[in-house]
Amino acid sequence: MIKYRIEGNTTIAYFDISWKQAILHTLEVQYGKHCINKVVKAEILYYLASQPQNAKVVCKEKPCELIGKEMAKTKLLKRYYNALKHCHWIIYNYHNNKLKEVNAVFCKHLDKITTKIDDYVDTLEGRF
């Protein structure tokens, strides 16, 4: 839920819970807890710590509560969804790199097995 603080011509919008809680919960629901390991979580938390978790707008005219709230809300949600998108990429990049590592190991072992099979076939066919 979004809350507001109004000080003169300035409106500040913020969530009633931290982005850390909201984003980690969203990611765990979407990907499952097994995809959010310690490495991924640490990178996400490091990134979120650098992001502003509120939005401040200043109305140039007389105080206008409705417009200020709407503008601050829009700015806050834009920041939130940009942060969420970035966190999705953190998960993707981590698991994509892990997949590449596993694939390289798989191919290496498969090559060794294929070489052994070829050696046995050659031996059975009398080609030492």
N, C-alpha and C positions, 0 to 999 in steps of 0.2 A: 504494500500500500504506500502511496506517495503522500508525503506530508510537506507542509509549506511553512516558511517563516518569512514574515513581511516586515521590512524595516524601511519606512518612508517609501521611496520609489523603487526599492530593491526587493525582489522576491527570490527566495532560495528554496529549491525543491530538493527533497532527499527521500530515500526509502526508509521505512521503519525498521528494516533489517539490513545487515551488511551485505554488500555485493558478494563477498566471499561466500556467505551462507547461501544466497540466492543462486549464484552461478554454479557453485559446486553441487547443489541439490539438483538443479536443472540438468547438468552434465551427467550426474549419476543416474538420473531417471532415463535419460536418452541413451547412454552408452552402457550402463551397468557399472557397479562399483569396481568390478575387476579391471576395467579399462583405466581407472583413475588410480594408478599406483603412486608410490611416494615421490618418484621422480617427476611425473606429470603434475601431481598436486603441488609440489614445491615450485615448479615453473609457473603454474597458474597463479599461485599466491604471490609470487615475486612480481609478476606482471600486474596483478590487481592492486598491489600496494602502491604502484606508481600512477594509478589512474584516479582522477578526481571523482568522488562518489556523491557529488551534489552538483546542482546547476544553479547558477546565479544570473539573473537578468535585471537590468535597470531600465525602467520606463523613463523616457526623456520628458514626457509631459507630466501633468499632475498624477498623483498615485492612481493607478488603475489596477485594482486587485485581480479582476477576471482575466484581463489580457496578460498580466504578469504571471499569473499562475499557469495559464495555458502555454505561454512561451517557455517558462521554466520547466514544466512537465515535458514538453517536446524535446528540449535540450537534454534533460536528464535521461529520457528514454533512448535518445540517439546515442548518448555515451554508453549507456548500459548495453544496448544491443551491439554496438561496436566492440565492447569488451567481451561480450559473450561470443561473438564471431571469432575474435582473436583466440579465445580459449579453445574453441572448436579446432582451430588450426594447430594449436599446440598439441592437442590429442592426436590429430591426424598425422602431423609430422613425426611425432614420437613413434607411433605404431607403424607408420610407413617405413621409417628407418630400421625398426626392429624386423619388419618383414623382409627387407633387403638383406639384412644380416643372416636371417634364417635361410633365405633363398640361396645365398652364397655358400653357406655350410652344406645345405642340401645338395647343391650341384657338385661340390667338391667330393662328398661322400658317394654320390651317384657315379661320378667319373671313376672313383677307385673301384667300386663294385663292377662297373662295366669293364674295366681293365682286367680284373680278376676273371670275369666270365670269359673274356676274349682269350686270356692265357689258358684257361681250362679247355676251351673249344679247340685252340691250337694244339694242345697236348693230346687231346682225344683224336684229333685228325692226323696226328703224327708229325706236326710241324713244330718242332721244339724251338 
